[in-house]
């Protein structure tokens, strides 16, 4: 050495070629809040679609009810479909409400 001191070499990196390079660094994982926000945005879009479909079914059912030539079985099926949509809407709405205990 220049100063005249003898130094012992330290432990060598496992791979000298990659020592200190970016290859052995891990990328940060996305934050959980980002994933939750993305999911919430998707749920809001889905909620809007379900509400539109529910409203459309409501309009179609009311028009069919006023037409006396309409098959009653068809009206019952549409009403059942409308109820399923309503259940899905309620479920998504409850998922979007944050837990108060958390």
Secondary structure, DSSP 8 states (H G I E B T S, - for coil): --SS---------S-GGGTTSGGGS------HHHHHHHHHHHHHHHHHHHHHHHHHHHHHHHHHHH-TTS-HHHHHHHHHHHHHHHHHHHHHHHHHS--S--
